[in-house]
Amino acid sequence: MKFFKSPLFVAALTVFLGVFFVSIVFLQSKNKPDIGKKTDSVVTEKEISSENSSSPLFNKVSASNSEVKTETIKETQLVKVNFFNDDNKEITSKEVPLYEFTKEKKGNEPAKVVEITANGDLAKSLIDDIKLPNEQSSSAKIVKTDSKFDKIVVTDSGLEVDKEKTLEALEQSIQANTAANNYQNVNVKVVTKKNEGFSGKMNEMGFTTLLAKWRTTHPHHLDDAARNVNLSIASKKINGLIIPPNGKFSFNKVVGERSKKNGFKEAGVISQGRVIPGLGGGICQVSTTLYRAVLLSGAKIDERHNHSIYDGIEYAQRGLDAAVAWGYKDFKFTNKLSEPILITSQSGEGWVEVSIYAEKKPFESVELFTRNEVKRPFKTEKRINTKLKSGDVKIVHPGVDGYTVEAYRTITYLDGKSKEEKLSKDNYLTFNRIEERNN
């Protein structure tokens, strides 16, 4: 203990502590970088990209690096949307930012379009704003027809825009224009329907449940004016008819004779395996559309005929068409439900739509299908005609393929039980191709 208190130990301890603290200060000063003195370092791309893009360092490194900054740009496109009526007269026209273009720009490259979207909310608002030129309120009443059925009749000619179908037409126009890279204008045919006068009377009478609906379109006769007149006459005749329980419907009795007196025009009818002009041509599309809707409503079919050939009725499925002809081919059915049904029908340029309503739906579902279809291809017959010039060929008949097919219906009831029934076995005739030559 005397040694630790001696002057020699104290002196030694002092020297040791002094050397220790000097060493610590020296090491710290050696490892600490001088402020303002440049040092060698590696700048990563991640660090550079976080800098302001306008700095020389960012531009330099970005230009030499394989990864280039991508910029997303969104732009709207003004489009002129034109709404027309059935007579191709303009109802209204508006220029709106309908399309949104999403573009991507990489570095100094030109921006590229990666997505084009149409503003659905804006499209709906355009349709909401459509005002028909002669729009007016209408009322409806019940009248007794020549066929002894009650019928809902609109006493005024009030119409309103069918917003759902007009929106579908707008969507189709947008798709067609997009496919053609046309983003400047869109033309839309406005679809109309009878306004609250008719639907109000429907609801008042309890026809609130849709049993079935069917729509047909003949793609080759959209602009056939005479045929469209015939579609309209027949469609209006059946529109609004109320068929009571056990009521029997006859198409010919309701629509009447196809004559000029009754307003019918000459259009294509099927005769001897070909389509020729005839009064009332085209109304088989109305009877066929009605047939499909009636089948789906569960009614009993009393009389129905298929067409003699299938060519010319592309709007119908083989085995599920219904041909009519005044005086010898009719379409008849009986409402076997315990409640009355209402028929509504509309038509336009090449299309017909029929719906069946009732107070309630007495079944779960109805399915239609065909089986055992057999095609009978036509053959070519060659005949001599010495009146023709050498080398000339006269086509007497172009030839039509024939078919046989069976149609069935399955009705599934509310208790889960189902019933399948055979509807028909149809025979569509074969007509051989006939060619005449001089040799």
C-alpha distance (Angstrom), angle and dihedral (degrees) to the residues before:
residue distance angle dihedral
M1 . . .
K2 3.79 . .
F3 3.85 87.9 .
F4 3.85 93.9 59.2
K5 3.81 89.5 51.9
S6 3.81 94.4 47.3
P7 3.88 120.5 109.5
L8 3.84 90.4 -118.7
F9 3.89 94.0 59.7
V10 3.79 92.5 46.7
A11 3.79 91.5 51.7
A12 3.81 92.6 48.9
L13 3.80 92.9 49.1
T14 3.79 91.3 50.5
V15 3.80 93.1 52.7
F16 3.85 91.9 47.9
L17 3.81 93.9 51.8
G18 3.79 92.3 47.6
V19 3.81 92.7 52.8
F20 3.84 90.8 47.2
F21 3.85 94.8 54.3
V22 3.81 93.6 44.3
S23 3.82 89.9 53.6
I24 3.81 91.7 52.3
V25 3.82 93.0 50.6
F26 3.80 91.3 47.7
L27 3.80 93.9 51.9
Q28 3.81 92.8 47.7
S29 3.78 93.3 50.5
K30 3.82 91.4 49.0
N31 3.84 94.8 53.6
K32 3.83 96.9 43.1
P33 3.88 113.0 91.3
D34 3.78 117.0 -125.9
I35 3.83 113.1 -108.9
G36 3.81 110.7 -111.2
K37 3.81 93.3 13.0
K38 3.87 114.7 124.1
T39 3.77 116.6 -122.6
D40 3.81 131.6 -167.6
S41 3.87 111.5 -105.3
V42 3.83 141.5 154.5
V43 3.84 116.9 -118.6
T44 3.79 112.4 -152.1
E45 3.82 122.9 -146.2
K46 3.77 89.6 -117.2
E47 3.78 90.3 57.2
I48 3.80 91.8 45.9
S49 3.77 94.9 49.1
S50 3.77 90.0 57.3
E51 3.80 90.0 61.1
N52 3.79 123.9 88.2
S53 3.82 108.1 -73.7
S54 3.80 90.3 -132.8
S55 3.78 94.4 63.4
P56 3.83 117.5 108.0
L57 3.78 90.8 -126.9
F58 3.84 92.6 55.9
N59 3.79 92.5 48.4
K60 3.74 93.5 47.6
V61 3.77 97.1 49.1
S62 3.83 93.7 40.8
A63 3.78 91.7 53.9
S64 3.77 92.8 53.3
N65 3.81 97.5 40.9
S66 3.83 123.8 88.2
E67 3.82 93.2 -131.9
V68 3.82 114.5 77.9
K69 3.77 125.8 -165.8
T70 3.86 112.9 -106.3
E71 3.79 119.1 -146.2
T72 3.84 122.2 -160.9
I73 3.81 116.5 -145.8
K74 3.81 126.4 -172.3
E75 3.80 120.7 -161.0
T76 3.81 132.7 174.1
Q77 3.80 123.5 -137.3
L78 3.80 122.9 -144.6
V79 3.80 111.1 -131.6
K80 3.79 130.0 -173.6
V81 3.82 107.9 -132.4
N82 3.81 113.7 -161.9
F83 3.81 122.0 -166.1
F84 3.84 119.1 -159.7
N85 3.81 135.6 -175.4
D86 3.82 126.9 -132.4
D87 3.82 90.4 -82.4
N88 3.83 90.3 55.9
K89 3.79 90.6 -112.0
E90 3.78 114.6 144.3
I91 3.80 114.1 -109.1
T92 3.78 98.3 -179.7
S93 3.78 140.9 -23.1
K94 3.81 131.0 -157.3
E95 3.80 135.8 179.0
V96 3.78 109.5 -140.5
P97 3.85 139.1 159.2
L98 3.80 92.1 -102.8
Y99 3.82 99.6 155.0
E100 3.80 130.4 56.4
F101 3.80 116.5 -159.0
T102 3.81 118.2 -156.7
K103 3.81 111.1 -157.4
E104 3.80 133.2 -175.4
K105 3.79 122.4 -149.8
K106 3.80 121.1 -167.3
G107 3.77 115.7 -163.7
N108 3.78 111.0 -57.6
E109 3.82 94.2 -19.3
P110 3.84 119.6 116.7
A111 3.81 114.4 -92.9
K112 3.83 114.5 -97.5
V113 3.83 126.0 -150.5
V114 3.82 109.6 -120.1
E115 3.82 100.5 168.1
I116 3.81 138.8 18.5
T117 3.80 120.3 -166.7
A118 3.79 132.2 178.1
N119 3.79 119.2 -136.7
G120 3.81 102.8 -113.7
D121 3.81 95.0 -172.5
L122 3.79 90.6 52.3
A123 3.81 90.9 48.8
K124 3.81 90.7 53.1
S125 3.79 91.6 48.6
L126 3.82 90.5 52.8
I127 3.79 90.4 55.4
D128 3.81 91.7 45.7
D129 3.81 88.5 56.6
I130 3.84 96.5 52.4
K131 3.79 112.5 118.0
L132 3.80 117.1 -167.5
P133 3.83 114.1 -133.6
N134 3.81 94.8 -122.5
E135 3.78 98.4 27.5
Q136 3.78 111.5 155.5
S137 3.76 139.6 151.8
S138 3.77 116.9 -94.5
S139 3.76 138.6 -161.5
A140 3.80 131.5 -150.2
K141 3.76 137.3 -150.0
I142 3.81 138.6 -175.3
V143 3.82 117.3 -106.1
K144 3.81 133.0 177.8
T145 3.81 114.2 -117.3
D146 3.81 130.8 -150.1
S147 3.79 87.5 -100.9
K148 3.83 87.8 59.8
F149 3.82 92.3 -115.8
D150 3.77 122.6 128.5
K151 3.78 113.1 -115.2
I152 3.79 134.3 -165.2
V153 3.79 106.3 -127.9
V154 3.80 125.3 -172.3
T155 3.80 108.3 -134.5
D156 3.83 93.0 -159.6
S157 3.79 129.3 42.9
G158 3.79 94.8 -121.0
L159 3.80 116.1 153.6
E160 3.76 134.2 -179.4
V161 3.79 134.4 -164.5
D162 3.79 114.7 -88.2
K163 3.79 93.2 -136.1
E164 3.80 97.1 -171.2
K165 3.81 95.2 52.0
T166 3.81 93.2 40.2
L167 3.81 88.8 52.9
E168 3.81 88.5 52.0
A169 3.81 88.9 51.4
L170 3.81 90.2 50.2
E171 3.80 91.5 49.9
Q172 3.81 90.8 50.4
S173 3.82 90.9 50.2
I174 3.80 91.0 49.7
Q175 3.81 91.2 50.3
A176 3.80 91.9 48.5
N177 3.81 92.4 48.4
T178 3.79 92.0 46.6
A179 3.80 90.7 52.5
A180 3.82 88.4 51.6
N181 3.84 92.9 45.4
N182 3.79 89.8 -118.6
Y183 3.80 111.4 145.3
Q184 3.80 99.1 155.4
N185 3.82 103.3 82.1
V186 3.80 142.1 1.9
N187 3.83 125.0 -153.5
V188 3.81 117.1 -154.8
K189 3.81 130.9 -174.5
V190 3.82 109.1 -139.2
V191 3.82 113.3 -132.2
T192 3.80 115.2 -147.9
K193 3.78 135.9 -165.8
K194 3.76 137.3 -174.5
N195 3.77 110.0 -80.6
E196 3.78 132.1 -129.9
G197 3.78 94.2 -54.4
F198 3.80 90.5 76.0
S199 3.80 100.6 31.1
G200 3.78 90.9 43.4
K201 3.81 90.9 56.9
M202 3.83 89.5 46.5
N203 3.79 91.7 55.5
E204 3.80 91.8 43.7
M205 3.82 89.8 56.2
G206 3.80 93.8 46.8
F207 3.81 99.8 -106.9
T208 3.78 92.5 138.4
T209 3.83 102.9 129.0
L210 3.79 123.1 77.2
L211 3.80 109.2 -138.7
A212 3.79 98.3 177.6
K213 3.79 143.7 -12.8
W214 3.79 132.0 -168.7
R215 3.79 132.4 179.3
T216 3.81 128.9 -169.9
T217 3.80 130.5 -171.0
H218 3.80 126.5 -168.1
P219 3.81 102.8 -148.0
H220 3.82 94.7 -162.3
H221 3.81 97.0 50.9
L222 3.79 105.7 47.8
D223 3.81 92.4 120.0
D224 3.82 98.0 35.8
A225 3.82 98.1 122.9
A226 3.82 97.3 -172.0
R227 3.81 92.5 47.4
N228 3.81 91.0 48.5
V229 3.83 89.5 53.9
N230 3.80 89.3 55.3
L231 3.81 91.1 48.3
S232 3.80 90.0 51.8
I233 3.84 94.8 49.2
A234 3.81 94.3 49.4
S235 3.80 93.1 41.7
K236 3.80 92.6 52.6
K237 3.80 91.3 48.8
I238 3.81 92.5 60.9
N239 3.81 97.1 34.7
G240 3.79 112.4 109.0
L241 3.82 97.1 12.0
I242 3.80 115.8 149.9
I243 3.81 113.9 -151.8
P244 3.83 112.1 -162.8
P245 3.83 124.0 -146.4
N246 3.82 108.3 -65.9
G247 3.80 88.9 8.0
K248 3.83 113.3 150.5
F249 3.82 118.9 -139.0
S250 3.83 124.6 -156.9
F251 3.81 118.0 -170.5
N252 3.80 94.2 -156.4
K253 3.80 92.5 48.4
V254 3.81 92.9 49.6
V255 3.83 98.9 41.0
G256 3.80 96.3 37.3
E257 3.78 133.0 -153.6
R258 3.77 116.2 -23.3
S259 3.80 98.7 -123.1
K260 3.79 139.2 136.8
K261 3.80 87.9 -112.5
N262 3.80 89.0 61.5
G263 3.81 91.3 48.7
F264 3.79 100.2 -103.3
K265 3.80 120.3 148.2
E266 3.80 133.0 -150.1
A267 3.79 113.0 -94.3
G268 3.79 137.7 143.2
V269 3.82 118.2 -46.2
I270 3.81 128.2 170.9
S271 3.81 117.0 -110.7
Q272 3.82 130.4 158.4
G273 3.77 93.5 -9.8
R274 3.79 98.0 -49.6
V275 3.81 140.5 78.3
I276 3.81 114.7 -104.9
P277 3.84 133.6 166.2
G278 3.82 116.1 -83.2
L279 3.81 139.1 156.1
G280 3.78 111.9 -86.8
G281 3.80 93.8 15.1
G282 3.78 111.7 174.0
I283 3.80 101.5 28.2
C284 3.79 90.0 110.2
Q285 3.79 83.5 77.1
V286 3.82 87.8 62.5
S287 3.82 93.2 47.7
T288 3.81 90.8 45.9
T289 3.81 92.7 50.2
L290 3.81 89.9 47.9
Y291 3.82 90.2 48.1
R292 3.81 92.6 55.3
A293 3.83 92.6 47.3
V294 3.82 92.1 46.2
L295 3.82 91.2 50.0
L296 3.80 90.1 51.5
S297 3.82 90.3 50.4
G298 3.80 91.8 58.7
A299 3.83 97.7 -114.3
K300 3.82 122.7 153.1
I301 3.82 115.1 -106.5
D302 3.81 113.5 -136.3
E303 3.82 101.6 174.4
R304 3.77 132.3 6.5
H305 3.81 135.6 153.0
N306 3.78 131.7 -162.3
H307 3.82 119.5 -136.3
S308 3.80 117.3 -91.4
I309 3.82 90.2 -118.4
Y310 3.77 132.3 16.4
D311 3.82 96.6 -137.9
G312 3.79 109.6 101.5
I313 3.82 98.3 28.4
E314 3.79 100.2 83.1
Y315 3.82 88.7 145.7
A316 3.84 90.2 72.1
Q317 3.79 136.5 62.0
R318 3.79 115.2 -120.5
G319 3.80 109.1 -96.8
L320 3.82 93.9 21.1
D321 3.81 103.5 72.2
A322 3.80 126.9 103.3
A323 3.80 119.3 -147.6
V324 3.82 120.3 -161.0
A325 3.80 131.8 -171.1
W326 3.78 126.9 175.6
G327 3.77 112.0 -101.2
Y328 3.80 101.6 7.8
K329 3.83 114.2 31.6
D330 3.80 118.6 53.5
F331 3.77 137.5 165.1
K332 3.81 113.3 -136.7
F333 3.79 134.7 171.8
T334 3.81 140.1 168.8
N335 3.79 125.4 -135.3
K336 3.82 101.2 -127.3
L337 3.81 94.2 177.5
S338 3.79 120.3 108.4
E339 3.81 90.2 -121.3
P340 3.82 135.3 52.2
I341 3.79 121.3 -92.8
L342 3.81 129.4 -147.3
I343 3.81 124.4 -142.5
T344 3.80 119.7 -151.1
S345 3.78 121.9 -175.7
Q346 3.79 135.6 -178.1
S347 3.79 132.6 176.2
G348 3.77 139.4 -172.1
E349 3.78 140.5 159.0
G350 3.78 101.7 -17.0
W351 3.82 95.5 -28.6
V352 3.80 137.8 99.8
E353 3.81 128.5 -173.3
V354 3.81 124.8 -169.0
S355 3.82 127.0 -174.8
I356 3.81 131.3 -173.0
Y357 3.83 119.9 -150.2
A358 3.80 134.1 -172.5
E359 3.79 138.1 163.8
K360 3.81 92.6 -98.4
K361 3.78 139.9 -2.3
P362 3.84 111.9 -106.2
F363 3.82 95.5 -167.9
E364 3.79 139.1 45.0
S365 3.81 100.0 -129.6
V366 3.81 145.6 -25.4
E367 3.80 123.3 -142.1
L368 3.82 126.3 -166.4
F369 3.81 123.4 -163.1
T370 3.80 142.8 154.2
R371 3.80 132.6 -132.7
N372 3.79 141.8 -173.4
E373 3.79 97.7 25.1
V374 3.81 113.6 -180.0
K375 3.79 124.2 -172.0
R376 3.80 121.5 -147.0
P377 3.82 108.2 -163.6
F378 3.78 117.3 -147.8
K379 3.80 122.2 -112.9
T380 3.78 128.2 -138.6
E381 3.79 119.9 -113.5
K382 3.81 119.0 -163.4
R383 3.80 120.3 -156.7
I384 3.79 135.3 -177.6
N385 3.80 118.6 -115.1
T386 3.81 111.7 177.2
K387 3.80 91.1 -170.1
L388 3.80 90.5 70.7
K389 3.78 122.7 89.2
S390 3.77 117.5 -107.5
G391 3.79 110.3 -80.9
D392 3.81 95.1 15.1
V393 3.81 119.6 125.5
K394 3.80 123.9 -157.5
I395 3.82 117.9 -160.1
V396 3.79 105.3 -145.8
H397 3.81 92.5 176.1
P398 3.82 126.7 5.7
G399 3.80 94.0 -144.8
V400 3.81 129.6 -114.3
D401 3.80 128.7 -142.5
G402 3.80 116.8 -126.1
Y403 3.81 129.6 -141.3
T404 3.76 142.7 -170.4
V405 3.79 119.2 -156.5
E406 3.81 139.9 162.4
A407 3.83 124.4 -137.3
Y408 3.82 126.8 -154.0
R409 3.80 139.3 -176.5
T410 3.82 128.9 -153.8
I411 3.81 118.7 -163.7
T412 3.81 117.9 -164.7
Y413 3.81 112.6 -160.4
L414 3.80 130.3 -148.5
D415 3.81 92.1 -99.3
G416 3.81 90.4 58.7
K417 3.79 96.0 -106.2
S418 3.79 118.1 127.2
K419 3.79 137.3 -160.0
E420 3.79 128.2 -157.0
E421 3.79 120.8 -156.6
K422 3.76 133.5 -178.8
L423 3.79 110.2 -123.1
S424 3.79 103.2 -174.4
K425 3.77 150.2 -31.8
D426 3.79 107.4 -133.4
N427 3.76 130.9 -160.7
Y428 3.81 118.1 -159.2
L429 3.81 109.1 -166.6
T430 3.79 126.7 -116.9
F431 3.81 117.8 -133.4
N432 3.78 116.6 -169.0
R433 3.76 121.6 -132.4
I434 3.82 109.9 -106.7
E435 3.81 120.8 -156.6
E436 3.80 125.5 -177.9
R437 3.82 123.3 -156.7
N438 3.80 137.0 170.7
N439 3.79 93.0 -122.0
